[in-house]
């Protein structure tokens, strides 16, 4: 008796547009955060030490993901890059 409309969250066809909407908003916010990070870095560059050499990116092959999982993985990578950028700025500020 648990049909497509009775699963508690609506059917997949109803949820997909909402998921796509939130993915688009996530990507927009990531782009905005990246722009703010770049502006902050440019503004405080005069008080930053030289950046230490960084280690290589994780290039290990990953198994094939569903398209949505792939999009989420890419957003996580972008957010990780932003967080690493902020951490780098924090340790390089000379006061």
Backbone as a printed PyTorch tensor [residue, N CA C, xyz], in Angstrom:
tensor([[[  0.8210,  -1.1860,   0.0000],
         [  0.0000,   0.0000,   0.0000],
         [  0.8700,   1.2560,   0.0000]],

        [[  2.1540,   1.0770,  -0.1600],
         [  3.0750,   2.2020,  -0.1620],
         [  3.4320,   2.5520,  -1.6030]],

        [[  2.5180,   3.1540,  -2.3290],
         [  2.7100,   3.4970,  -3.7330],
         [  3.6120,   4.6930,  -3.9120]],

        [[  3.7750,   5.1600,  -5.1600],
         [  4.6910,   6.2590,  -5.4380],
         [  4.3570,   7.5450,  -4.6930]],

        [[  3.0990,   7.7960,  -4.4240],
         [  2.7220,   9.0300,  -3.7450],
         [  2.6150,   8.8210,  -2.2290]],

        [[  2.8380,   7.5900,  -1.7670],
         [  2.6510,   7.2830,  -0.3580],
         [  3.9720,   7.0340,   0.3610]],

        [[  5.1020,   7.3660,  -0.2530],
         [  6.3860,   7.0430,   0.3620],
         [  6.8500,   8.0920,   1.3590]],

        [[  6.0370,   9.0610,   1.6610],
         [  6.3810,  10.0410,   2.6750],
         [  7.0790,  11.2660,   2.1290]],

        [[  7.6760,  11.1490,   0.9620],
         [  8.4100,  12.2770,   0.4180],
         [  7.9770,  12.6390,  -0.9770]],

        [[  6.8940,  12.1010,  -1.4410],
         [  6.4690,  12.3610,  -2.7990],
         [  7.2110,  11.4510,  -3.7540]],

        [[  6.7480,  11.4010,  -4.9810],
         [  7.3970,  10.5150,  -5.9450],
         [  8.6580,  11.1620,  -6.4980]],

        [[  9.4800,  10.3350,  -7.1310],
         [ 10.7640,  10.7960,  -7.6530],
         [ 10.5820,  11.9410,  -8.6400]],

        [[  9.5600,  11.8660,  -9.4780],
         [  9.3280,  12.9130, -10.4710],
         [  9.0340,  14.2540,  -9.8150]],

        [[  8.4150,  14.2320,  -8.6370],
         [  8.1340,  15.4840,  -7.9280],
         [  9.3740,  16.0230,  -7.2260]],

        [[ 10.2400,  15.1280,  -6.7530],
         [ 11.4250,  15.5540,  -6.0120],
         [ 12.5500,  16.0360,  -6.9110]],

        [[ 12.6630,  15.4990,  -8.1120],
         [ 13.7980,  15.8370,  -8.9750],
         [ 13.9050,  17.3230,  -9.2820]],

        [[ 12.8180,  18.0300,  -9.6320],
         [ 12.9620,  19.4720,  -9.8650],
         [ 13.4400,  20.2230,  -8.6210]],

        [[ 12.9980,  19.7980,  -7.4560],
         [ 13.4330,  20.4550,  -6.2280],
         [ 14.9250,  20.2210,  -5.9960]],

        [[ 15.3790,  18.9970,  -6.2390],
         [ 16.7980,  18.6910,  -6.0850],
         [ 17.6150,  19.5080,  -7.0740]],

        [[ 17.1710,  19.5850,  -8.3070],
         [ 17.8810,  20.3740,  -9.3300],
         [ 17.9120,  21.8570,  -8.9320]],

        [[ 16.8250,  22.3640,  -8.3830],
         [ 16.7620,  23.7500,  -7.9290],
         [ 17.8020,  24.0020,  -6.8380]],

        [[ 17.8720,  23.0870,  -5.8620],
         [ 18.8410,  23.2530,  -4.7760],
         [ 20.2740,  23.0820,  -5.2630]],

        [[ 20.4950,  22.2070,  -6.2340],
         [ 21.8430,  22.0580,  -6.8020],
         [ 22.2540,  23.3460,  -7.5140]],

        [[ 21.3270,  23.9550,  -8.2430],
         [ 21.6300,  25.2130,  -8.9260],
         [ 21.9430,  26.3090,  -7.9120]],

        [[ 21.1820,  26.3560,  -6.8300],
         [ 21.4420,  27.3560,  -5.7870],
         [ 22.7890,  27.1110,  -5.1140]],

        [[ 23.1230,  25.8420,  -4.8810],
         [ 24.4110,  25.4960,  -4.2910],
         [ 25.5550,  25.9540,  -5.1890]],

        [[ 25.4450,  25.6870,  -6.4710],
         [ 26.4890,  26.1040,  -7.4080],
         [ 26.6080,  27.6220,  -7.4620]],

        [[ 25.4810,  28.3270,  -7.3910],
         [ 25.5040,  29.7900,  -7.3930],
         [ 26.2020,  30.3220,  -6.1460]],

        [[ 25.8990,  29.7350,  -4.9910],
         [ 26.5330,  30.1710,  -3.7460],
         [ 28.0220,  29.8440,  -3.7300]],

        [[ 28.4000,  28.7040,  -4.3100],
         [ 29.8230,  28.3720,  -4.4080],
         [ 30.5560,  29.3860,  -5.2790]],

        [[ 29.9360,  29.7800,  -6.3680],
         [ 30.5530,  30.7840,  -7.2400],
         [ 30.6880,  32.1160,  -6.5090]],

        [[ 29.6740,  32.4830,  -5.7510],
         [ 29.7270,  33.7340,  -4.9870],
         [ 30.8220,  33.6670,  -3.9230]],

        [[ 30.9330,  32.5250,  -3.2350],
         [ 31.9700,  32.3580,  -2.2190],
         [ 33.3600,  32.4230,  -2.8470]],

        [[ 33.5240,  31.8290,  -4.0140],
         [ 34.8170,  31.8660,  -4.7030],
         [ 35.1740,  33.2970,  -5.0930]],

        [[ 34.1840,  34.0580,  -5.5500],
         [ 34.4230,  35.4640,  -5.9180],
         [ 34.8260,  36.2740,  -4.6820]],

        [[ 34.1220,  36.0690,  -3.5700],
         [ 34.4620,  36.7750,  -2.3300],
         [ 35.8610,  36.3970,  -1.8450]],

        [[ 36.2030,  35.1290,  -1.9580],
         [ 37.5430,  34.6820,  -1.5680],
         [ 38.6070,  35.3930,  -2.4090]],

        [[ 38.3880,  35.4530,  -3.7070],
         [ 39.3520,  36.1230,  -4.5840],
         [ 39.4740,  37.6060,  -4.2540]],

        [[ 38.3430,  38.2550,  -3.9750],
         [ 38.3770,  39.6740,  -3.6160],
         [ 39.1180,  39.8900,  -2.3030]],

        [[ 38.8680,  39.0090,  -1.3260],
         [ 39.5630,  39.1360,  -0.0510],
         [ 41.0590,  38.9230,  -0.2390]],

        [[ 41.4280,  37.9000,  -0.9920],
         [ 42.8420,  37.6260,  -1.2350],
         [ 43.5140,  38.8140,  -1.9030]],

        [[ 42.8540,  39.4070,  -2.8870],
         [ 43.4220,  40.5700,  -3.5830],
         [ 43.5800,  41.7630,  -2.6340]],

        [[ 42.6060,  41.9580,  -1.7820],
         [ 42.6340,  43.0990,  -0.8710],
         [ 43.7170,  42.9630,   0.1920]],

        [[ 43.9450,  41.7580,   0.7060],
         [ 44.9200,  41.6010,   1.7800],
         [ 46.2580,  41.0470,   1.2890]],

        [[ 46.4600,  40.9820,  -0.0060],
         [ 47.6980,  40.4000,  -0.5400],
         [ 48.9460,  41.1180,  -0.0340]],

        [[ 48.8290,  42.4080,   0.3080],
         [ 49.9940,  43.1590,   0.7750],
         [ 50.4640,  42.7130,   2.1580]],

        [[ 49.6350,  41.9880,   2.9050],
         [ 50.0460,  41.5280,   4.2270],
         [ 50.1710,  40.0080,   4.2960]],

        [[ 50.3250,  39.3710,   3.1350],
         [ 50.4560,  37.9150,   3.1000],
         [ 51.8940,  37.5020,   2.8400]],

        [[ 52.3580,  36.5020,   3.5420],
         [ 53.6430,  35.8850,   3.2390],
         [ 53.5080,  35.1400,   1.9180]],

        [[ 54.6540,  34.7050,   1.3720],
         [ 54.6010,  33.8630,   0.1800],
         [ 53.8850,  32.5650,   0.5090]],

        [[ 53.2090,  32.0520,  -0.4730],
         [ 52.4600,  30.8190,  -0.2620],
         [ 53.4060,  29.6280,  -0.3160]],

        [[ 53.3560,  28.7560,   0.6830],
         [ 54.2080,  27.5680,   0.6500],
         [ 53.7590,  26.6360,  -0.4690]],

        [[ 54.6840,  25.8200,  -0.9840],
         [ 54.2810,  24.8770,  -2.0310],
         [ 53.2160,  23.9280,  -1.5030]],

        [[ 52.2650,  23.6190,  -2.3420],
         [ 51.1690,  22.7470,  -1.8910],
         [ 51.3550,  21.3540,  -2.4720]],

        [[ 50.7480,  20.4390,  -1.8070],
         [ 50.8240,  19.0590,  -2.2800],
         [ 49.8850,  18.8750,  -3.4550]],

        [[ 50.0950,  17.8110,  -4.2320],
         [ 49.2780,  17.5440,  -5.4150],
         [ 47.8640,  17.1720,  -5.0490]],

        [[ 46.9600,  17.3970,  -5.9840],
         [ 45.5620,  17.0500,  -5.7520],
         [ 45.3760,  15.5440,  -5.8010]],

        [[ 44.3290,  15.0960,  -5.1790],
         [ 43.9870,  13.6800,  -5.2110],
         [ 43.4960,  13.3380,  -6.6080]],

        [[ 44.2790,  12.5740,  -7.3240],
         [ 43.9170,  12.2200,  -8.6970],
         [ 43.5730,  10.7450,  -8.8110]],

        [[ 43.2930,  10.0980,  -7.6900],
         [ 42.9660,   8.6790,  -7.7370],
         [ 41.6610,   8.4730,  -8.4960]],

        [[ 41.6480,   7.4680,  -9.3350],
         [ 40.4120,   7.2220, -10.0980],
         [ 39.2780,   6.8090,  -9.1730]],

        [[ 38.0940,   7.2610,  -9.4980],
         [ 36.9290,   6.9270,  -8.6910],
         [ 35.9420,   6.1570,  -9.5540]],

        [[ 35.1740,   5.3280,  -8.8960],
         [ 34.1830,   4.5760,  -9.6570],
         [ 33.1270,   5.5240, -10.2110]],

        [[ 32.4560,   5.0920, -11.2530],
         [ 31.4280,   5.9030, -11.9010],
         [ 30.2850,   6.1710, -10.9290]],

        [[ 29.9210,   7.4360, -10.8090],
         [ 28.8310,   7.8190,  -9.9250],
         [ 27.6040,   8.1880, -10.7440]],

        [[ 26.4760,   8.2410, -10.0830],
         [ 25.2860,   8.7360, -10.7550],
         [ 25.5090,  10.2090, -11.0750]],

        [[ 24.8080,  10.7680, -12.0410],
         [ 25.0080,  12.1840, -12.3680],
         [ 24.8430,  13.1150, -11.1680]],

        [[ 23.8470,  12.8790, -10.3350],
         [ 23.6350,  13.7370,  -9.1680],
         [ 24.7930,  13.5940,  -8.1850]],

        [[ 25.2410,  12.3740,  -7.9410],
         [ 26.3730,  12.1660,  -7.0410],
         [ 27.6240,  12.8330,  -7.6000]],

        [[ 27.8020,  12.7880,  -8.9040],
         [ 28.9410,  13.4630,  -9.5230],
         [ 28.8840,  14.9680,  -9.3430]],

        [[ 27.7050,  15.5500,  -9.4730],
         [ 27.5320,  16.9880,  -9.2680],
         [ 27.8230,  17.3600,  -7.8160]],

        [[ 27.3220,  16.5550,  -6.8880],
         [ 27.5600,  16.8190,  -5.4710],
         [ 29.0480,  16.6950,  -5.1660]],

        [[ 29.7050,  15.6850,  -5.7190],
         [ 31.1470,  15.5150,  -5.5060],
         [ 31.9030,  16.7330,  -6.0100]],

        [[ 31.5280,  17.2570,  -7.1660],
         [ 32.2000,  18.4430,  -7.7120],
         [ 31.9760,  19.6630,  -6.8160]],

        [[ 30.7710,  19.8240,  -6.2860],
         [ 30.5030,  20.9300,  -5.3620],
         [ 31.3250,  20.7870,  -4.0870]],

        [[ 31.4480,  19.5680,  -3.5930],
         [ 32.2560,  19.3340,  -2.3920],
         [ 33.7060,  19.6930,  -2.6690]],

        [[ 34.2070,  19.3300,  -3.8330],
         [ 35.5900,  19.6840,  -4.1870],
         [ 35.7780,  21.1970,  -4.2640]],

        [[ 34.8080,  21.8900,  -4.8480],
         [ 34.9010,  23.3510,  -4.9220],
         [ 34.9070,  23.9630,  -3.5260]],

        [[ 34.0320,  23.4730,  -2.6670],
         [ 33.9630,  23.9790,  -1.3020],
         [ 35.2480,  23.6620,  -0.5400]],

        [[ 35.8070,  22.4810,  -0.7580],
         [ 37.0750,  22.1200,  -0.1330],
         [ 38.1900,  23.0530,  -0.6040]],

        [[ 38.2180,  23.3740,  -1.8860],
         [ 39.2190,  24.3100,  -2.4050],
         [ 39.0610,  25.6910,  -1.7690]],

        [[ 37.8170,  26.1500,  -1.6160],
         [ 37.5810,  27.4410,  -0.9710],
         [ 38.0500,  27.4180,   0.4800]],

        [[ 37.7090,  26.3760,   1.2000],
         [ 38.1210,  26.2710,   2.6050],
         [ 39.6380,  26.2320,   2.7100]],

        [[ 40.2820,  25.4860,   1.8400],
         [ 41.7480,  25.4310,   1.8470],
         [ 42.3300,  26.7990,   1.5410]],

        [[ 41.7090,  27.5370,   0.6380],
         [ 42.1660,  28.8860,   0.3130],
         [ 42.0720,  29.8160,   1.5070]],

        [[ 40.9630,  29.7440,   2.2290],
         [ 40.8170,  30.5670,   3.4240],
         [ 41.8340,  30.1710,   4.4890]],

        [[ 42.0550,  28.8730,   4.6760],
         [ 43.0490,  28.4320,   5.6490],
         [ 44.4350,  28.9600,   5.2650]],

        [[ 44.7420,  28.9230,   3.9860],
         [ 46.0350,  29.4360,   3.5160],
         [ 46.1690,  30.9210,   3.8020]],

        [[ 45.0970,  31.6830,   3.5600],
         [ 45.1410,  33.1230,   3.8510],
         [ 45.3720,  33.3640,   5.3370]],

        [[ 44.6980,  32.5990,   6.1750],
         [ 44.8200,  32.7990,   7.6200],
         [ 46.2380,  32.5550,   8.1230]],

        [[ 46.9010,  31.5190,   7.6100],
         [ 48.2360,  31.2200,   8.1040],
         [ 49.2880,  32.1330,   7.4960]],

        [[ 48.9500,  32.8420,   6.4180],
         [ 49.9220,  33.6830,   5.7460],
         [ 49.8070,  35.1580,   6.1010]],

        [[ 48.7980,  35.5510,   6.8630],
         [ 48.6320,  36.9550,   7.2250],
         [ 49.7410,  37.3610,   8.1820]],

        [[ 50.4130,  38.4410,   7.8400],
         [ 51.4730,  38.9980,   8.7010],
         [ 50.9280,  40.2560,   9.3600]],

        [[ 50.8440,  40.2570,  10.6530],
         [ 50.3460,  41.4200,  11.3770],
         [ 51.4570,  42.0800,  12.1600]]])
